[in-house]
Amino acid sequence: MKSLLLAGIATLALAAGPTATPAQAQVVVSANDAKVTLVNGVATLVANPVPDSITVMDIVGGQVRVRGQAPVAASVVGPPLSVAVSPDNKLAVVTANQVVDPNDATKTVAGTFMTLVDISGTGNPVVLGRVPTGPAPAGLSFTPDGKLLLVAHRGDGSVWVYRVVGQTVTELAKLSLGNAASLVSHVAVTPDGKFALVSRNGDHRISVLAINGETVTNTPRQLTPGLAPYAVNITPDGKWAVSANMGTGQGDTDTVSLIDLQRQPFRVVDSIAVGQTPEGMQVSPDNRHVAVTVMNGSNKATESPFRGPGQLRLLRIENGRLRIVSTATIGTWAQGVAFSRDGRTVLAGNMIEHTIQVFRIDDTGGLSDTGRPVRVFGGSVALRSGR
């Protein structure tokens, strides 16, 4: 065990935010990777990039306002759930799955840390410090009471468990779920704090963890939702989970799966085709909708027969089944999504355009682009909203 007291450090402000935040505002955090771009379908490091960063925003009455920004290491590698917001909306944690190789600026290597950021103020967030992790940390989630933080590691097939008390983080345990080839990618915690679902992108499974106080154990149950599960989310009422199954990226249509959490053992009960490479995914606070960013070949070379515009797809959970409600066009190599508290506004992060598009949802589930994107420093690679 190792206890780390996170001391505050100076942070370079990239942009100033508003001087006051209304009490009813909802916080949203974007992690931005500025070091990677696409060159005709090939992920390529940018020469002399600006620093990676986070952007802290508020949603008020359907309007998105930038509160502030700060330089924080981020990574497009890994699911677009590589930023977590504490239940009290005071702390953001960002993992760095890949960083620039200190010995060769043309390459990346696995990161071995996550960054903690104070987002409780009304201006630019304050970087508190870095906490060591295992190799290639990726998706992460707090337990509902904010006392534990669970972090998935693509580098060695593990989940690390941390105790969180204010700004003190204590490493509690490491759970080995598979080898590095299992590509453990994200961990989602049920609203009652008793279970967690862990996506294993490399061996096409979802592990089920049991949580009892500070004790987290791996259960024998493994789900098989589809090819290469990546992002996993759980409805706020705890009845359902959804898994975005990325497939192999070879132009075939891929799926989203619905998992029944109302009876044990948990089980996959439905899957629906959504298009090529569903990347980011989030369920709405009212339990009705699932928003999915679908690459749809937008990340492929211009001459590829599978190239197409990025899509935001809105799904609905009805009677134990998924159905597509509406589709909107989004940017290139789109990543994370986040909902407003009322479920009427949804944000989608675009990697290449360095924007976050803002959509409104009408009574029928139709999506309409507000035409007021948020511009960020780098590609928005992960989005997470607070309560």
C-alpha positions as MATLAB code, in Angstrom:
seq = 'MKSLLLAGIATLALAAGPTATPAQAQVVVSANDAKVTLVNGVATLVANPVPDSITVMDIVGGQVRVRGQAPVAASVVGPPLSVAVSPDNKLAVVTANQVVDPNDATKTVAGTFMTLVDISGTGNPVVLGRVPTGPAPAGLSFTPDGKLLLVAHRGDGSVWVYRVVGQTVTELAKLSLGNAASLVSHVAVTPDGKFALVSRNGDHRISVLAINGETVTNTPRQLTPGLAPYAVNITPDGKWAVSANMGTGQGDTDTVSLIDLQRQPFRVVDSIAVGQTPEGMQVSPDNRHVAVTVMNGSNKATESPFRGPGQLRLLRIENGRLRIVSTATIGTWAQGVAFSRDGRTVLAGNMIEHTIQVFRIDDTGGLSDTGRPVRVFGGSVALRSGR';
ca = [
       0.000    0.000    0.000;
       1.174    3.463   -0.728;
      -0.549    6.635    0.438;
      -0.065    9.716   -1.685;
      -0.868   13.156   -0.352;
      -1.540   15.192   -3.445;
       0.040   18.600   -3.064;
      -1.129   21.472   -5.235;
       1.163   22.539   -8.040;
       1.167   25.583  -10.291;
      -0.792   25.282  -13.520;
      -0.523   27.194  -16.788;
      -3.939   28.611  -17.669;
      -4.829   28.119  -21.309;
      -8.028   30.126  -21.285;
     -10.019   32.065  -18.754;
     -13.537   31.004  -17.881;
     -16.482   32.926  -16.431;
     -16.003   34.555  -13.043;
     -19.058   32.937  -11.479;
     -20.908   29.663  -11.842;
     -24.655   29.515  -11.180;
     -25.626   27.036   -8.456;
     -27.753   25.019  -10.856;
     -24.938   24.545  -13.383;
     -23.822   21.039  -14.273;
     -20.122   20.421  -14.769;
     -18.737   18.608  -17.834;
     -15.053   17.815  -18.333;
     -13.323   17.135  -21.656;
      -9.870   15.551  -21.862;
      -8.041   16.786  -24.973;
      -5.176   15.066  -26.823;
      -3.140   17.626  -28.795;
      -0.255   15.367  -29.806;
      -2.072   13.025  -32.213;
      -3.870   13.673  -35.507;
      -4.868   11.709  -38.605;
      -2.918   11.858  -41.860;
      -5.086   10.186  -44.505;
      -6.365    7.640  -42.037;
      -3.117    7.056  -40.149;
      -2.727    8.180  -36.533;
       0.314   10.478  -36.554;
       2.148   12.450  -33.894;
       2.036   16.233  -34.295;
       5.377   18.032  -34.419;
       5.804   20.449  -31.506;
       2.214   20.215  -30.281;
       0.619   22.409  -27.640;
       0.134   20.568  -24.328;
      -2.694   18.109  -23.839;
      -5.372   19.654  -21.660;
      -8.712   19.451  -19.957;
     -11.608   21.819  -20.554;
     -14.123   22.347  -17.752;
     -17.585   23.434  -18.871;
     -20.939   24.192  -17.284;
     -24.343   23.374  -18.747;
     -26.993   25.903  -17.754;
     -30.429   25.849  -19.352;
     -29.140   23.847  -22.306;
     -26.311   26.328  -22.915;
     -22.687   25.177  -22.633;
     -20.204   27.631  -21.122;
     -16.452   27.138  -20.810;
     -15.370   27.667  -17.219;
     -11.647   27.151  -17.742;
      -8.819   24.963  -18.997;
      -5.503   23.556  -17.813;
      -2.674   21.451  -19.277;
      -3.174   17.780  -18.372;
      -1.783   14.688  -20.111;
      -4.494   12.831  -22.056;
      -4.646   10.117  -24.710;
      -6.858    9.221  -27.664;
      -5.860    5.576  -27.110;
      -8.351    3.848  -24.835;
     -12.107    4.353  -24.502;
     -13.409    7.938  -24.331;
     -14.124    7.426  -20.630;
     -10.575    8.244  -19.540;
     -11.760   11.154  -17.397;
     -13.882   10.733  -14.270;
     -15.705   13.328  -12.165;
     -16.128   12.733   -8.440;
     -19.714   12.528   -7.111;
     -19.282   15.866   -5.319;
     -18.157   17.519   -8.597;
     -14.935   18.770   -7.003;
     -12.342   16.431   -8.495;
     -11.539   15.259  -12.023;
      -9.143   12.393  -12.737;
      -7.573   11.880  -16.172;
      -5.536    8.857  -17.265;
      -2.675    9.015  -19.760;
      -2.790    5.750  -21.705;
      -0.075    6.834  -24.148;
       2.581    9.551  -23.814;
       5.337   10.750  -26.115;
       8.446    8.599  -25.798;
      11.022   10.752  -23.938;
      13.741    9.102  -26.024;
      12.033    9.441  -29.416;
       9.535   12.230  -30.073;
       8.168   10.370  -33.105;
       6.799    7.524  -30.971;
       4.505    6.951  -28.012;
       4.888    4.648  -25.032;
       2.468    3.453  -22.359;
       1.744    6.010  -19.664;
       2.000    5.025  -15.999;
       0.093    7.788  -14.198;
      -3.186    9.618  -13.815;
      -3.646   13.307  -13.029;
      -5.903   14.725  -10.338;
      -7.441   18.151  -10.921;
      -9.430   20.399   -8.602;
     -12.532   21.536  -10.536;
     -14.393   23.054   -7.573;
     -13.601   26.669   -8.441;
     -15.335   29.026  -10.837;
     -12.328   29.652  -13.074;
      -9.480   27.586  -14.462;
      -9.098   24.143  -12.848;
      -6.069   23.547  -10.620;
      -3.783   20.579  -11.272;
      -3.100   18.817   -7.956;
      -0.572   16.249   -9.075;
       0.034   12.870  -10.659;
      -0.621    9.471   -9.103;
       1.307    6.393  -10.275;
      -0.676    3.639  -11.993;
       0.036    0.418  -13.802;
       0.886    0.396  -17.532;
      -1.495    2.113  -19.972;
      -4.344    3.211  -17.651;
      -7.582    3.761  -19.546;
     -11.247    4.017  -18.451;
     -11.998    4.739  -14.802;
     -14.926    5.381  -12.467;
     -15.646    6.472   -8.914;
     -17.973    4.453   -6.732;
     -21.240    6.360   -6.070;
     -20.081    7.406   -2.594;
     -16.796    8.740   -4.003;
     -14.709    6.650   -1.601;
     -13.131    4.370   -4.217;
     -11.709    4.892   -7.689;
     -11.409    1.907  -10.044;
      -8.983    2.180  -12.981;
      -8.720   -0.211  -15.948;
      -5.275   -0.939  -17.423;
      -4.894   -1.985  -21.047;
      -1.197   -2.628  -20.528;
      -1.445   -5.639  -18.214;
      -5.108   -6.709  -18.031;
      -5.728   -5.377  -14.532;
      -8.006   -3.111  -12.507;
      -6.432   -1.035   -9.741;
      -8.481    0.084   -6.745;
      -7.741    3.332   -4.913;
      -9.156    4.857   -1.730;
     -10.126    8.532   -2.125;
     -10.316   10.836    0.893;
     -10.303   14.482   -0.100;
      -7.040   14.906   -1.996;
      -5.380   11.830   -0.506;
      -5.315    8.718   -2.699;
      -4.279    5.342   -1.331;
      -3.601    2.336   -3.520;
      -5.629   -0.535   -2.078;
      -5.474   -3.462   -4.479;
      -4.652   -4.706   -7.937;
      -6.947   -7.246   -9.586;
      -5.482   -9.213  -12.466;
      -8.308  -10.141  -14.864;
      -6.234  -11.393  -17.792;
      -2.953  -10.846  -19.578;
      -2.004   -7.786  -21.623;
      -3.787   -9.250  -24.675;
      -7.141   -8.995  -22.861;
      -6.924   -5.185  -23.205;
      -8.917   -4.346  -20.095;
     -10.372   -0.982  -21.130;
     -13.064    0.465  -18.870;
     -14.757   -0.129  -15.536;
     -18.334    1.015  -14.790;
     -19.831    0.860  -11.289;
     -23.495    0.097  -10.553;
     -25.486    2.872   -8.802;
     -25.768    0.813   -5.610;
     -21.981    0.481   -5.497;
     -22.100   -3.311   -5.207;
     -20.804   -4.356   -8.634;
     -18.603   -3.179  -11.484;
     -18.509   -4.217  -15.129;
     -15.103   -4.286  -16.825;
     -14.748   -4.339  -20.616;
     -12.048   -6.583  -22.084;
     -11.541   -5.274  -25.580;
      -8.970   -7.884  -26.540;
     -10.756  -11.124  -25.615;
     -14.359   -9.947  -26.166;
     -15.626  -10.293  -22.600;
     -16.978   -8.244  -19.734;
     -15.845   -9.229  -16.246;
     -18.124   -8.720  -13.228;
     -16.514   -7.433  -10.032;
     -18.140   -7.517   -6.573;
     -17.662   -4.528   -4.243;
     -18.092   -4.804   -0.471;
     -16.863   -1.715    1.308;
     -13.217   -1.361    0.307;
     -12.963   -4.975   -0.830;
     -13.240   -5.547   -4.583;
     -13.162   -9.103   -5.938;
     -13.382  -10.689   -9.362;
     -16.412  -12.978   -9.693;
     -16.494  -16.038  -11.977;
     -19.150  -14.428  -14.189;
     -18.004  -13.187  -17.605;
     -20.358  -11.746  -20.225;
     -19.836  -12.003  -24.002;
     -21.672   -9.021  -25.505;
     -20.075   -8.813  -28.952;
     -16.799   -8.311  -30.766;
     -14.325   -6.098  -28.878;
     -16.424   -4.445  -26.114;
     -15.013   -1.043  -25.227;
     -17.172    1.619  -23.569;
     -19.591    0.333  -20.910;
     -22.275    2.408  -19.189;
     -24.979    1.666  -16.620;
     -28.393    3.326  -16.422;
     -28.883    5.519  -13.329;
     -31.698    3.262  -12.087;
     -29.312    0.296  -12.136;
     -31.557   -1.881  -14.300;
     -29.483   -2.031  -17.462;
     -25.949   -1.744  -18.776;
     -24.902   -1.095  -22.366;
     -21.712   -2.099  -24.137;
     -20.280   -0.537  -27.304;
     -18.638   -3.340  -29.290;
     -16.028   -1.864  -31.633;
     -15.358   -4.845  -33.883;
     -12.159   -5.039  -35.915;
     -12.384   -1.770  -37.841;
     -12.474   -3.527  -41.214;
     -15.587   -1.829  -42.557;
     -18.189   -4.199  -41.140;
     -21.105   -2.921  -39.091;
     -20.679   -3.213  -35.333;
     -23.042   -3.443  -32.390;
     -24.251   -2.115  -29.058;
     -25.425   -4.692  -26.515;
     -27.957   -4.444  -23.681;
     -27.204   -6.192  -20.384;
     -29.913   -7.060  -17.852;
     -28.775   -6.205  -14.304;
     -32.149   -6.895  -12.670;
     -31.474  -10.566  -12.074;
     -28.412  -12.601  -11.322;
     -26.365  -13.776  -12.970;
     -26.263  -10.667  -15.184;
     -26.814  -11.450  -18.859;
     -26.774   -9.952  -22.357;
     -30.357   -9.774  -23.633;
     -30.140   -7.785  -26.869;
     -27.709   -6.405  -29.456;
     -28.321   -3.925  -32.262;
     -26.243   -2.928  -35.300;
     -25.204    0.752  -35.205;
     -22.543    1.050  -37.931;
     -18.760    1.006  -38.086;
     -16.869    1.353  -34.819;
     -19.049    2.646  -31.973;
     -16.473    4.524  -29.897;
     -18.045    6.631  -27.159;
     -21.261    5.932  -25.316;
     -23.307    7.357  -22.458;
     -26.775    6.743  -21.020;
     -29.077    9.636  -20.198;
     -29.915   10.595  -16.598;
     -33.610    9.778  -17.221;
     -32.720    6.164  -18.200;
     -34.371    6.579  -21.605;
     -31.599    7.089  -24.121;
     -28.164    5.820  -25.055;
     -25.995    8.180  -27.103;
     -23.283    6.544  -29.221;
     -20.567    8.134  -31.342;
     -20.022    5.983  -34.431;
     -16.851    6.571  -36.453;
     -18.565    5.263  -39.599;
     -15.227    5.206  -41.436;
     -14.519    8.896  -40.803;
     -11.093    7.849  -39.523;
     -10.200    5.951  -42.713;
      -8.170    7.068  -45.731;
      -9.962    9.157  -48.359;
      -9.702    6.334  -50.904;
     -11.198    3.731  -48.540;
     -14.524    2.247  -49.736;
     -15.619    2.288  -46.099;
     -15.060    5.999  -45.459;
     -18.082    8.000  -44.323;
     -19.089   10.896  -42.070;
     -19.093   10.436  -38.321;
     -22.468    9.795  -36.714;
     -24.129   10.404  -33.374;
     -26.819    7.788  -32.834;
     -29.499    8.013  -30.188;
     -30.864    4.673  -28.985;
     -33.783    3.967  -26.675;
     -34.221    1.142  -24.169;
     -37.747   -0.261  -24.417;
     -39.101   -3.509  -22.991;
     -35.679   -5.073  -22.700;
     -34.658   -4.148  -26.237;
     -32.648   -1.441  -27.977;
     -33.856    0.586  -30.956;
     -32.338    3.455  -32.908;
     -34.353    6.658  -32.485;
     -32.353    9.212  -34.480;
     -29.007    9.925  -36.147;
     -27.017   13.137  -36.633;
     -23.781   13.929  -38.453;
     -20.740   14.696  -36.316;
     -17.030   15.233  -36.915;
     -14.029   13.079  -37.701;
     -12.802   10.307  -35.404;
     -15.459   11.331  -32.852;
     -14.921   10.176  -29.289;
     -16.837   10.891  -26.083;
     -20.416   11.866  -25.314;
     -22.075   13.455  -22.283;
     -25.664   14.298  -21.334;
     -27.103   17.256  -19.494;
     -28.875   16.581  -16.211;
     -32.331   16.844  -17.842;
     -31.407   14.518  -20.718;
     -32.268   17.196  -23.295;
     -28.742   18.213  -24.299;
     -25.996   15.884  -25.490;
     -22.368   16.735  -26.279;
     -20.131   14.864  -28.752;
     -16.349   15.365  -28.903;
     -14.552   15.479  -32.255;
     -10.896   14.501  -32.335;
      -9.775   16.102  -35.589;
     -11.885   19.279  -35.574;
     -10.925   20.048  -31.937;
     -14.562   20.748  -31.163;
     -17.392   19.532  -28.980;
     -20.712   19.620  -30.806;
     -23.835   20.428  -28.827;
     -27.176   18.824  -29.719;
     -30.693   19.221  -28.394;
     -33.103   16.289  -28.062;
     -36.800   16.896  -28.732;
     -39.801   15.040  -27.296;
     -39.646   12.373  -30.002;
     -35.912   11.737  -29.560;
     -34.892   13.789  -32.588;
     -31.402   15.313  -32.580;
     -30.725   18.876  -33.709;
     -27.308   20.530  -33.812;
     -27.342   23.871  -31.988;
     -24.620   25.159  -34.302;
     -22.628   26.387  -31.288;
     -19.661   24.009  -30.900;
     -17.168   24.397  -28.074;
     -13.576   24.731  -29.294;
     -10.855   23.056  -27.253;
      -7.044   22.857  -27.293;
      -6.551   19.493  -29.019;
      -8.884   16.687  -29.929;
     -11.639   15.990  -27.387;
     -10.920   12.350  -26.539;
     -13.071   11.858  -23.428;
     -16.139   13.500  -21.916;
     -17.698   13.044  -18.494;
     -20.508   15.002  -16.859;
     -21.128   15.539  -13.165;
     -24.343   14.968  -11.324;
];
